[in-house]
């Protein structure tokens, strides 16, 4: 304890004002002098503090520091007040795949590979790391389905990216503090299992064996048929016996034989070695720890091999899919997981309440009429209203006490909120660009290209602000004013110092959201967006009314450019997203007054399409809420 305190105090001399560092030192000092308070301290909360310190550069990754953390964890878990029954920690967090006879779950790369995690681990919001990892992984899946170019490297396809073994990239990286701590936690888990099984009393051995069987059952269910005797054995109560370890060895032998029949040839040798060790167990006269170690080591090996087999199965299925099939499957799985996570975190009553409150603030600044005024499109108009607000939109995690946050979206938009915030910034940038365009004289004839050059240069500055390039925010106003002054001087007019000052003041005034020109242009573009979205959905309803439901094309009839394995996999149509690739009426965008510039017109089209894509994504997950404001408990994505 003194060693880790001394290291933290040395860091405190460098950062004396860091509250987290001070609190951590204070907590460890209290633990050092009063072991009784260990009952109020958990290792999970403590390691999160060290990970946050690491993110802030106040805790280094080294072998010595990892050993210090191991010692600290041992100190916490060995105190009498902290001795609790061991939790059944799953040895692997990789999602399981199902057998060939059913559907499967793609093994995705870690969510850390996403360019922008939804919730950074250094975020000041105190959330359990497990929840942060779940949300970031779901957000990564969301990006794979909605905007794959942000997470798929240039020149790579989804098939080639997801077919790469996750271990290949991990081996090339140095282990992080989280990786090292995870290894230590798993080691402690297995050590505890050996200790429990070394107890000669069957009453102590049987519960521990049962928990290991539960881990095996979870790992093997996707690989073995449901009627396999191994599945029945692992899921049934253990029969009373005076030699639980002998029974476990017999059951594990059955497991290995079953895997031997279904695995790839490359695993044969390792499974044969396991069989030999189980056929020749240590004699009963040996120490109990010998049999306990054999059982635990065999369970570890089976879990590791089952992970490899699931990975091989997924790779085989991936190799049998076209790019479109894979994208459709990713879309379906991402929608299902997104809905599940949001329901788990917010619960249905919070979702329904937030939706009702959000609708009560329906007061669009733009005129709504015609198709856009239909009741079933009210939520779309409400979203357009949020996109036109000067307050950045957000979607907050639930809190104990309800909070009133301006321009907060309901929970169903949680994973789409980053894209919607980016769209909001693009819409405001378009209004700014159109407003500044009114301050210059548009050249005629041969000099018309000068106006295009002005708009392109202006948009580069505005886009840099949207994507948050370093330093862009501090110099945006003066650079925009420089571009306006430059454009006014293109026709040979030399501005006096007073005229240039007035022009720069006009630029600053135009950037004000209350400026009449800004307000007028914003209403025009929001109304154009609302009309385009409304007309498209009206045309889509009419098209569905005149044509029957389209047949889902799984691509089974398609020709493959390369030779596939002889084994045939029947892809389950339920695994595909029926909405993916479905024909929808093209978004019709009329001329928007004030945005006629060719460069602006192209950006307007791109932004409107992005809004439509976000809306269609939410429609594909939450149609029950959008239709009635109520979560359908039996709704299936």
C-alpha positions as CSV (number, residue, x, y, z in Angstrom):
1,X,0.0,0.0,0.0
2,X,2.8,2.4,0.8
3,X,4.5,1.8,-2.6
4,X,1.3,2.7,-4.6
5,X,0.7,5.7,-2.3
6,X,4.2,7.0,-2.8
7,X,3.7,6.8,-6.6
8,X,0.4,8.7,-6.5
9,X,1.8,11.3,-4.2
10,X,4.7,11.9,-6.7
11,X,2.1,12.5,-9.4
12,X,0.2,14.9,-7.0
13,X,3.3,17.1,-6.9
14,X,2.9,17.5,-10.7
15,X,-0.9,18.0,-10.6
16,X,-1.8,19.3,-7.2
17,X,-5.2,20.5,-8.3
18,X,-6.4,17.2,-9.7
19,X,-9.5,16.3,-7.6
20,X,-9.6,12.6,-8.7
21,X,-5.9,12.1,-7.8
22,X,-6.5,13.8,-4.3
23,X,-9.5,11.6,-3.7
24,X,-7.8,8.4,-4.7
25,X,-4.8,9.2,-2.4
26,X,-7.2,10.0,0.5
27,X,-9.1,6.7,0.0
28,X,-6.0,4.6,-0.1
29,X,-4.6,6.3,2.9
30,X,-7.8,5.5,4.8
31,X,-7.7,1.9,3.7
32,X,-4.1,1.7,4.9
33,X,-4.9,3.0,8.4
34,X,-8.3,1.5,8.8
35,X,-8.9,-1.9,7.2
36,X,-12.5,-2.0,8.5
37,X,-13.6,0.4,5.7
38,X,-12.8,-2.1,3.0
39,X,-16.4,-3.3,3.2
40,X,-17.5,0.0,1.6
41,X,-14.9,-0.1,-1.2
42,X,-15.2,-2.3,-4.3
43,X,-12.4,-3.2,-6.6
44,X,-14.5,-2.3,-9.7
45,X,-14.9,1.3,-8.5
46,X,-11.2,1.5,-7.5
47,X,-9.9,0.2,-10.9
48,X,-12.2,2.7,-12.7
49,X,-10.4,5.5,-10.8
50,X,-7.0,4.2,-11.9
51,X,-8.2,3.9,-15.5
52,X,-9.4,7.5,-15.4
53,X,-6.1,8.6,-14.0
54,X,-4.4,6.7,-16.8
55,X,-6.5,8.6,-19.4
56,X,-5.4,11.9,-17.7
57,X,-1.7,10.8,-17.9
58,X,-1.4,10.5,-14.1
59,X,-0.9,6.7,-13.9
60,X,1.6,4.9,-16.1
61,X,1.3,1.4,-17.6
62,X,4.2,-0.7,-16.5
63,X,4.9,-4.1,-15.0
64,X,5.6,-2.6,-11.6
65,X,2.4,-0.7,-11.6
66,X,0.4,-3.7,-12.7
67,X,1.9,-5.7,-9.8
68,X,1.0,-2.9,-7.4
69,X,-2.6,-3.1,-8.6
70,X,-2.6,-6.8,-8.2
71,X,-1.4,-6.4,-4.6
72,X,-4.0,-3.8,-4.0
73,X,-6.7,-6.1,-5.3
74,X,-5.5,-9.0,-3.1
75,X,-5.6,-6.7,-0.1
76,X,-9.2,-5.7,-0.8
77,X,-10.4,-9.3,-1.5
78,X,-8.6,-11.0,1.4
79,X,-10.1,-8.7,4.1
80,X,-12.8,-10.6,6.1
81,X,-15.4,-8.0,5.3
82,X,-14.9,-8.5,1.6
83,X,-15.0,-12.3,1.5
84,X,-18.0,-13.1,-0.6
85,X,-18.9,-16.1,-2.8
86,X,-17.0,-15.9,-6.0
87,X,-18.9,-14.5,-8.9
88,X,-19.1,-16.6,-12.0
89,X,-17.1,-14.4,-14.3
90,X,-17.5,-15.4,-17.9
91,X,-14.0,-16.2,-19.2
92,X,-14.8,-14.7,-22.5
93,X,-17.0,-11.7,-23.5
94,X,-17.0,-12.5,-27.2
95,X,-20.6,-12.8,-28.5
96,X,-21.6,-16.4,-29.2
97,X,-22.4,-17.7,-32.7
98,X,-25.2,-20.2,-33.3
99,X,-24.7,-23.5,-35.1
100,X,-25.1,-24.0,-38.8
101,X,-28.6,-25.1,-38.4
102,X,-29.8,-21.7,-37.1
103,X,-28.9,-18.1,-37.3
104,X,-25.6,-16.6,-36.2
105,X,-24.1,-13.5,-34.7
106,X,-21.2,-11.8,-36.4
107,X,-18.0,-11.4,-34.4
108,X,-17.3,-7.8,-34.7
109,X,-14.0,-6.0,-34.0
110,X,-13.7,-4.3,-30.6
111,X,-15.7,-1.1,-30.3
112,X,-12.5,0.7,-29.4
113,X,-11.7,0.6,-33.1
114,X,-14.5,3.0,-33.8
115,X,-13.2,6.4,-34.6
116,X,-15.4,8.2,-32.2
117,X,-16.8,6.2,-29.3
118,X,-20.2,7.3,-28.1
119,X,-19.0,7.7,-24.5
120,X,-15.2,8.1,-24.1
121,X,-13.7,6.3,-21.2
122,X,-12.3,9.6,-20.0
123,X,-15.9,11.1,-19.9
124,X,-16.6,12.9,-16.6
125,X,-19.9,11.1,-16.3
126,X,-19.4,8.3,-13.8
127,X,-20.8,5.1,-15.4
128,X,-19.9,1.5,-14.8
129,X,-17.2,0.5,-17.4
130,X,-19.3,-2.4,-18.4
131,X,-22.1,-0.1,-19.4
132,X,-19.8,2.2,-21.3
133,X,-18.4,-0.8,-23.2
134,X,-21.9,-2.1,-24.1
135,X,-23.0,1.3,-25.3
136,X,-19.8,1.9,-27.3
137,X,-20.0,-1.5,-28.9
138,X,-23.7,-1.0,-29.9
139,X,-22.7,2.4,-31.3
140,X,-20.0,0.8,-33.3
141,X,-22.5,-1.6,-34.7
142,X,-24.8,1.4,-35.4
143,X,-22.1,3.0,-37.5
144,X,-21.3,-0.2,-39.3
145,X,-25.0,-0.3,-40.4
146,X,-25.6,3.4,-41.0
147,X,-22.3,4.9,-42.0
148,X,-19.7,2.1,-42.6
149,X,-17.2,4.4,-44.3
150,X,-16.5,5.9,-40.9
151,X,-15.3,2.6,-39.5
152,X,-14.2,0.5,-42.5
153,X,-10.7,1.5,-43.7
154,X,-10.4,2.8,-47.3
155,X,-10.1,0.0,-49.8
156,X,-11.5,-2.6,-47.5
157,X,-14.9,-4.3,-47.7
158,X,-17.1,-5.3,-44.8
159,X,-16.5,-9.0,-45.6
160,X,-12.7,-8.6,-45.6
161,X,-12.8,-6.4,-42.5
162,X,-15.0,-8.7,-40.4
163,X,-13.3,-11.9,-41.7
164,X,-10.0,-10.8,-40.2
165,X,-9.2,-12.5,-36.9
166,X,-9.6,-10.1,-34.0
167,X,-6.5,-11.6,-32.4
168,X,-4.3,-10.5,-35.3
169,X,-4.8,-6.8,-34.4
170,X,-4.6,-7.4,-30.7
171,X,-1.3,-9.2,-30.9
172,X,0.3,-6.3,-32.6
173,X,-0.7,-3.9,-29.8
174,X,0.9,-3.6,-26.5
175,X,-1.3,-4.7,-23.6
176,X,-3.1,-1.9,-21.9
177,X,-3.7,-1.5,-18.2
178,X,-7.2,-2.8,-18.8
179,X,-5.9,-5.9,-20.5
180,X,-3.4,-6.6,-17.7
181,X,-6.0,-6.2,-15.0
182,X,-8.4,-8.4,-16.9
183,X,-5.7,-11.2,-17.0
184,X,-5.2,-10.8,-13.3
185,X,-9.0,-11.0,-12.6
186,X,-9.3,-14.1,-14.7
187,X,-6.3,-15.7,-13.0
188,X,-7.9,-14.9,-9.6
189,X,-11.1,-16.5,-10.8
190,X,-9.4,-19.8,-11.8
191,X,-7.2,-19.9,-8.7
192,X,-10.3,-19.6,-6.6
193,X,-12.0,-22.4,-8.5
194,X,-9.0,-24.7,-7.8
195,X,-9.1,-23.7,-4.1
196,X,-12.8,-24.6,-3.9
197,X,-12.5,-27.9,-5.7
198,X,-9.5,-28.8,-3.6
199,X,-11.7,-28.9,-0.5
200,X,-12.4,-32.6,0.1
201,X,-16.0,-31.9,1.1
202,X,-18.6,-32.7,-1.7
203,X,-20.8,-29.9,-0.3
204,X,-18.1,-27.4,-1.3
205,X,-17.1,-29.0,-4.6
206,X,-20.6,-29.6,-6.1
207,X,-21.7,-25.8,-6.2
208,X,-18.4,-24.9,-7.8
209,X,-18.6,-27.7,-10.4
210,X,-22.2,-26.6,-11.2
211,X,-21.0,-23.0,-11.8
212,X,-18.3,-24.3,-14.2
213,X,-20.9,-26.4,-16.0
214,X,-23.0,-23.3,-16.5
215,X,-20.1,-21.6,-18.2
216,X,-19.6,-24.6,-20.4
217,X,-23.3,-24.7,-21.2
218,X,-23.3,-21.1,-22.4
219,X,-20.2,-21.7,-24.5
220,X,-21.3,-25.0,-26.1
221,X,-25.0,-24.3,-26.8
222,X,-24.2,-22.5,-30.1
223,X,-21.9,-25.4,-31.2
224,X,-23.9,-28.5,-30.3
225,X,-27.5,-29.6,-31.2
226,X,-30.0,-29.0,-28.5
227,X,-30.7,-32.7,-28.1
228,X,-27.0,-33.6,-27.6
229,X,-26.5,-35.6,-24.4
230,X,-23.7,-33.1,-23.3
231,X,-26.2,-30.2,-23.3
232,X,-28.6,-32.3,-21.2
233,X,-25.9,-33.3,-18.7
234,X,-24.7,-29.7,-18.3
235,X,-28.2,-28.3,-17.8
236,X,-29.4,-31.0,-15.4
237,X,-28.9,-31.0,-11.6
238,X,-25.8,-32.8,-10.5
239,X,-26.6,-36.2,-9.0
240,X,-25.5,-36.7,-5.4
241,X,-22.1,-38.4,-5.3
242,X,-19.3,-38.9,-2.9
243,X,-16.7,-38.2,-5.6
244,X,-17.8,-35.1,-7.5
245,X,-14.4,-34.6,-9.2
246,X,-14.5,-38.1,-10.7
247,X,-18.0,-37.5,-12.1
248,X,-16.8,-34.1,-13.5
249,X,-13.9,-35.8,-15.3
250,X,-16.3,-38.3,-16.8
251,X,-18.6,-35.5,-18.0
252,X,-15.7,-33.5,-19.4
253,X,-14.6,-36.5,-21.3
254,X,-18.0,-36.6,-23.0
255,X,-17.7,-32.9,-23.8
256,X,-14.3,-33.3,-25.4
257,X,-15.5,-36.3,-27.5
258,X,-18.5,-34.3,-28.7
259,X,-16.3,-31.3,-29.7
260,X,-13.9,-33.7,-31.4
261,X,-16.7,-34.8,-33.8
262,X,-17.6,-31.2,-34.8
263,X,-14.3,-29.3,-34.8
264,X,-12.0,-28.5,-37.6
265,X,-9.0,-30.9,-38.1
266,X,-6.7,-28.3,-36.8
267,X,-8.1,-28.8,-33.3
268,X,-7.9,-32.6,-33.3
269,X,-4.4,-32.8,-31.8
270,X,-5.3,-30.5,-28.9
271,X,-8.5,-32.3,-28.1
272,X,-6.7,-35.7,-28.3
273,X,-4.3,-34.4,-25.7
274,X,-7.2,-33.4,-23.4
275,X,-8.7,-36.9,-23.8
276,X,-5.4,-38.6,-22.8
277,X,-5.2,-36.4,-19.7
278,X,-8.7,-37.3,-18.7
279,X,-8.2,-41.0,-19.4
280,X,-5.2,-41.0,-17.1
281,X,-6.2,-38.7,-14.2
282,X,-4.1,-38.5,-11.0
283,X,-4.8,-41.3,-8.6
284,X,-7.2,-40.8,-5.7
285,X,-4.3,-41.2,-3.3
286,X,-2.8,-38.0,-4.6
287,X,-3.5,-34.6,-3.2
288,X,-7.0,-33.3,-3.9
289,X,-5.5,-30.2,-5.7
290,X,-4.2,-32.5,-8.5
291,X,-7.7,-33.6,-9.5
292,X,-9.0,-30.1,-9.0
293,X,-6.3,-28.6,-11.3
294,X,-7.1,-31.2,-14.0
295,X,-10.8,-30.3,-13.9
296,X,-10.2,-26.5,-14.0
297,X,-7.5,-26.7,-16.7
298,X,-9.8,-28.9,-18.9
299,X,-12.7,-26.4,-18.5
300,X,-10.4,-23.6,-19.5
301,X,-9.2,-25.4,-22.6
302,X,-12.7,-26.3,-23.6
303,X,-13.9,-22.7,-23.3
304,X,-10.9,-21.5,-25.3
305,X,-11.4,-24.1,-28.1
306,X,-15.1,-23.4,-28.2
307,X,-14.3,-19.7,-28.8
308,X,-12.0,-20.7,-31.7
309,X,-14.7,-23.0,-33.2
310,X,-17.4,-20.2,-33.0
311,X,-14.9,-17.9,-34.7
312,X,-14.2,-20.4,-37.4
313,X,-18.0,-20.9,-37.9
314,X,-18.6,-17.2,-38.2
315,X,-15.7,-16.8,-40.7
316,X,-17.1,-19.6,-42.8
317,X,-20.6,-18.0,-42.8
318,X,-19.1,-14.6,-43.6
319,X,-17.1,-16.1,-46.5
320,X,-20.4,-17.5,-47.9
321,X,-22.2,-14.1,-47.9
322,X,-22.2,-11.3,-50.4
323,X,-21.4,-7.8,-49.3
324,X,-25.1,-6.8,-49.6
325,X,-26.2,-9.8,-47.5
326,X,-23.6,-9.0,-44.8
327,X,-24.7,-5.3,-44.7
328,X,-28.3,-6.4,-44.4
329,X,-27.5,-8.8,-41.6
330,X,-25.4,-6.1,-39.8
331,X,-28.4,-3.7,-40.1
332,X,-30.8,-6.3,-38.6
333,X,-28.5,-7.1,-35.7
334,X,-27.7,-3.5,-35.0
335,X,-31.4,-2.5,-34.9
336,X,-32.2,-5.4,-32.5
337,X,-29.3,-4.7,-30.2
338,X,-30.0,-0.9,-30.2
339,X,-33.7,-1.4,-29.2
340,X,-32.7,-3.9,-26.5
341,X,-30.0,-1.7,-24.9
342,X,-32.3,1.4,-24.9
343,X,-35.1,-0.6,-23.3
344,X,-32.7,-2.1,-20.7
345,X,-31.4,1.4,-19.7
346,X,-34.5,3.6,-19.9
347,X,-37.3,1.1,-19.5
348,X,-40.5,1.4,-21.4
349,X,-42.2,3.9,-19.1
350,X,-39.4,6.4,-19.4
351,X,-39.4,6.1,-23.1
352,X,-43.1,6.8,-23.3
353,X,-43.0,9.7,-20.9
354,X,-40.0,11.3,-22.7
355,X,-41.8,10.9,-26.0
356,X,-44.9,12.7,-24.6
357,X,-43.0,15.6,-23.1
358,X,-41.0,16.0,-26.4
359,X,-44.2,16.2,-28.4
360,X,-45.7,18.9,-26.0
361,X,-43.0,21.3,-27.2
362,X,-44.1,21.1,-30.9
363,X,-43.9,24.7,-32.0
364,X,-42.1,24.8,-35.4
365,X,-40.8,28.1,-36.6
366,X,-41.5,27.2,-40.2
367,X,-44.8,26.8,-41.9
368,X,-46.2,23.3,-42.0
369,X,-49.0,22.6,-44.5
370,X,-50.1,20.0,-47.0
371,X,-48.7,16.5,-46.6
372,X,-46.2,17.6,-43.9
373,X,-49.1,18.6,-41.7
374,X,-50.6,15.1,-41.5
375,X,-50.8,13.7,-38.0
376,X,-48.6,10.7,-38.7
377,X,-45.8,13.0,-39.7
378,X,-46.0,15.2,-36.7
379,X,-42.9,13.5,-35.1
380,X,-40.9,14.2,-38.3
381,X,-41.8,17.9,-38.1
382,X,-40.9,17.9,-34.4
383,X,-37.5,16.5,-35.3
384,X,-37.0,19.1,-38.0
385,X,-37.9,21.7,-35.4
386,X,-35.1,20.3,-33.1
387,X,-32.6,20.4,-35.9
388,X,-33.4,24.1,-36.5
389,X,-32.8,25.1,-32.8
390,X,-29.8,27.2,-31.9
391,X,-29.3,24.9,-28.8
392,X,-27.3,21.8,-29.6
393,X,-29.5,18.8,-29.5
394,X,-28.6,15.9,-27.2
395,X,-30.0,12.7,-25.7
396,X,-29.1,12.3,-22.0
397,X,-28.8,9.1,-20.1
398,X,-31.5,8.7,-17.4
399,X,-31.0,10.3,-14.0
400,X,-32.5,9.7,-10.6
401,X,-34.3,13.0,-10.7
402,X,-36.0,14.2,-14.0
403,X,-34.0,17.0,-15.6
404,X,-35.3,19.6,-18.0
405,X,-32.6,20.0,-20.7
406,X,-33.4,22.2,-23.7
407,X,-33.5,20.5,-27.0
408,X,-33.2,17.0,-25.5
409,X,-34.3,14.1,-27.7
410,X,-36.3,11.1,-26.5
411,X,-34.3,7.9,-25.8
412,X,-35.2,6.3,-29.1
413,X,-32.8,8.7,-30.8
414,X,-29.9,7.9,-28.4
415,X,-27.6,6.2,-30.9
416,X,-28.6,8.5,-33.8
417,X,-28.0,11.7,-31.7
418,X,-24.4,12.1,-32.8
419,X,-25.4,12.0,-36.5
420,X,-28.3,14.3,-35.9
421,X,-26.1,16.8,-34.0
422,X,-23.7,16.8,-37.0
423,X,-26.8,17.4,-39.3
424,X,-27.8,20.3,-37.1
425,X,-24.4,21.9,-37.5
426,X,-24.5,21.4,-41.3
427,X,-27.9,23.1,-41.4
428,X,-26.7,26.1,-39.5
429,X,-23.6,26.2,-41.6
430,X,-25.7,26.3,-44.7
431,X,-27.8,29.2,-43.3
432,X,-24.6,31.1,-42.4
433,X,-23.1,30.5,-45.9
434,X,-26.3,31.7,-47.6
435,X,-26.5,34.7,-45.2
436,X,-22.9,35.8,-46.0
437,X,-23.6,35.4,-49.7
438,X,-26.1,38.2,-49.4
439,X,-23.3,40.5,-48.4
440,X,-21.4,40.2,-51.7
441,X,-22.2,41.3,-55.2
442,X,-22.6,38.2,-57.3
443,X,-20.5,38.7,-60.5
444,X,-22.1,38.2,-63.9
445,X,-20.8,36.5,-67.0
446,X,-17.2,35.4,-67.0
447,X,-16.7,36.4,-63.4
448,X,-19.4,34.1,-62.1
449,X,-16.7,31.6,-61.2
450,X,-15.5,34.1,-58.6
451,X,-18.7,33.6,-56.7
452,X,-18.3,29.8,-56.8
453,X,-14.7,30.2,-55.5
454,X,-16.0,32.4,-52.7
455,X,-18.6,29.8,-51.6
456,X,-16.1,26.9,-51.8
457,X,-13.6,28.7,-49.7
458,X,-16.3,29.8,-47.3
459,X,-17.6,26.2,-47.0
460,X,-14.1,24.9,-46.2
461,X,-14.0,27.2,-43.2
462,X,-17.5,26.2,-42.0
463,X,-16.9,22.5,-42.5
464,X,-13.6,22.8,-40.5
465,X,-15.7,24.1,-37.6
466,X,-18.2,21.3,-37.9
467,X,-15.6,18.5,-37.8
468,X,-13.7,20.4,-35.1
469,X,-10.3,20.8,-36.6
470,X,-7.9,22.2,-34.0
471,X,-8.0,26.0,-33.7
472,X,-10.9,26.5,-36.2
473,X,-13.3,27.8,-33.6
474,X,-11.0,30.6,-32.4
475,X,-10.4,32.0,-35.9
476,X,-13.7,31.3,-37.6
477,X,-15.2,34.8,-37.4
478,X,-12.2,36.7,-38.6
479,X,-11.6,34.2,-41.5
480,X,-15.2,34.4,-42.6
481,X,-15.0,38.2,-42.6
482,X,-11.7,38.0,-44.6
483,X,-13.4,35.9,-47.3
484,X,-16.4,38.4,-47.5
485,X,-14.0,41.3,-47.8
486,X,-11.9,39.5,-50.4
487,X,-15.1,38.7,-52.5
488,X,-16.2,42.3,-52.4
489,X,-12.8,43.4,-53.8
490,X,-12.7,40.9,-56.7
491,X,-14.4,43.3,-59.0
492,X,-11.7,45.9,-58.5
493,X,-13.4,47.9,-55.8
494,X,-11.0,49.1,-53.1
495,X,-12.8,49.4,-49.8
496,X,-11.9,52.2,-47.4
497,X,-11.1,51.4,-43.8
498,X,-14.5,52.6,-42.7
499,X,-16.3,50.5,-45.4
500,X,-14.3,47.4,-44.5
501,X,-15.1,47.9,-40.8
502,X,-18.8,48.2,-41.6
503,X,-18.6,45.1,-43.7
504,X,-16.9,43.1,-41.0
505,X,-19.5,44.3,-38.5
506,X,-22.2,43.1,-40.9
507,X,-20.6,39.6,-41.0
508,X,-20.7,39.4,-37.2
509,X,-24.3,40.6,-37.2
510,X,-25.3,38.0,-39.8
511,X,-23.9,35.2,-37.7
512,X,-26.4,36.1,-35.0
513,X,-29.3,33.6,-34.9
514,X,-31.7,36.5,-34.3
515,X,-30.6,38.4,-37.4
516,X,-33.6,38.9,-39.7
517,X,-31.7,37.5,-42.7
518,X,-30.5,34.5,-40.8
519,X,-34.0,33.8,-39.4
520,X,-35.6,34.1,-42.9
521,X,-33.1,31.8,-44.6
522,X,-33.4,29.2,-41.8
523,X,-37.2,29.1,-42.0
524,X,-36.9,28.5,-45.8
525,X,-34.4,25.6,-45.5
526,X,-36.3,24.0,-42.6
527,X,-39.6,24.3,-44.5
528,X,-38.0,22.8,-47.6
529,X,-36.6,19.9,-45.5
530,X,-40.1,19.3,-43.9
531,X,-41.8,19.3,-47.3
532,X,-39.3,16.9,-48.9
533,X,-39.6,14.5,-46.0
534,X,-43.4,14.7,-46.0
535,X,-43.8,14.2,-49.8
536,X,-41.4,11.2,-49.8
537,X,-43.3,9.4,-47.0
538,X,-46.6,10.1,-48.7
539,X,-45.3,8.7,-52.0
540,X,-43.9,5.7,-50.1
541,X,-47.3,4.9,-48.6
542,X,-49.0,5.2,-51.9
543,X,-46.4,2.9,-53.5
544,X,-47.0,0.3,-50.8
545,X,-50.7,0.5,-51.2
546,X,-50.5,-0.3,-54.9
547,X,-47.9,-3.1,-54.7
548,X,-47.8,-6.1,-52.5
549,X,-45.0,-6.8,-50.1
550,X,-41.7,-7.4,-51.8
551,X,-40.0,-10.8,-51.5
552,X,-36.9,-10.8,-49.5
553,X,-33.9,-11.6,-51.7
554,X,-31.3,-13.5,-49.7
555,X,-29.0,-13.9,-52.7
556,X,-29.0,-17.7,-52.7
557,X,-29.4,-17.7,-56.5
558,X,-26.5,-15.3,-57.0
559,X,-23.2,-16.4,-58.6
560,X,-20.0,-16.2,-56.6
561,X,-16.8,-15.1,-58.2
562,X,-14.7,-17.5,-56.2
563,X,-15.1,-21.2,-55.3
564,X,-16.9,-21.7,-51.9
565,X,-16.5,-24.5,-49.5
566,X,-18.6,-27.6,-50.3
567,X,-20.6,-27.3,-47.1
568,X,-23.9,-25.5,-47.8
569,X,-25.3,-23.0,-45.4
570,X,-28.9,-21.9,-45.6
571,X,-29.1,-18.3,-44.7
572,X,-32.1,-17.6,-42.5
573,X,-34.2,-14.8,-44.1
574,X,-35.1,-13.6,-40.6
575,X,-31.5,-12.6,-40.1
576,X,-31.8,-10.0,-42.9
577,X,-33.1,-6.5,-42.6
578,X,-36.2,-6.3,-44.8
579,X,-35.8,-2.5,-45.0
580,X,-32.2,-2.7,-46.2
581,X,-32.0,-2.1,-49.9
582,X,-35.7,-1.7,-50.2
583,X,-36.7,0.7,-52.9
584,X,-37.9,4.1,-51.6
585,X,-39.1,7.1,-53.5
586,X,-36.2,9.5,-54.2
587,X,-36.1,12.5,-52.0
588,X,-37.4,15.4,-54.1
589,X,-35.8,18.7,-53.2
590,X,-37.2,21.8,-54.9
591,X,-35.4,25.1,-55.4
592,X,-34.8,26.7,-52.0
593,X,-34.8,30.5,-52.3
594,X,-31.5,31.9,-51.1
595,X,-29.6,28.6,-51.6
596,X,-29.5,28.6,-55.4
597,X,-25.7,28.6,-55.5
598,X,-24.5,25.4,-57.1
599,X,-22.2,24.5,-54.3
600,X,-24.8,25.2,-51.6
601,X,-27.4,23.2,-53.6
602,X,-25.3,20.1,-53.6
603,X,-24.7,20.3,-49.8
604,X,-28.4,20.9,-49.2
605,X,-29.2,17.6,-51.1
606,X,-26.5,15.7,-49.1
607,X,-27.8,17.0,-45.8
608,X,-31.5,16.3,-46.6
609,X,-30.6,12.7,-47.6
610,X,-28.7,12.3,-44.2
611,X,-31.8,13.4,-42.3
612,X,-34.0,11.0,-44.3
613,X,-31.5,8.1,-43.6
614,X,-31.6,8.9,-39.8
615,X,-35.4,9.0,-39.9
616,X,-35.7,5.7,-41.8
617,X,-33.3,4.1,-39.3
618,X,-35.5,5.1,-36.3
619,X,-38.6,4.1,-38.2
620,X,-37.2,0.6,-38.6
621,X,-36.7,0.2,-34.8
622,X,-39.4,2.2,-33.1
623,X,-42.4,2.2,-35.4
624,X,-44.6,1.2,-32.4
625,X,-43.5,4.4,-30.5
626,X,-43.7,6.6,-33.6
627,X,-47.2,5.3,-34.3
628,X,-48.8,5.3,-30.9
629,X,-46.2,6.7,-28.4
630,X,-46.3,3.4,-26.6
631,X,-43.6,0.6,-26.5
632,X,-45.0,-2.7,-27.8
633,X,-43.5,-5.4,-25.5
634,X,-43.8,-8.0,-28.2
635,X,-42.6,-5.8,-31.0
636,X,-39.9,-7.5,-33.2
637,X,-37.4,-5.5,-35.2
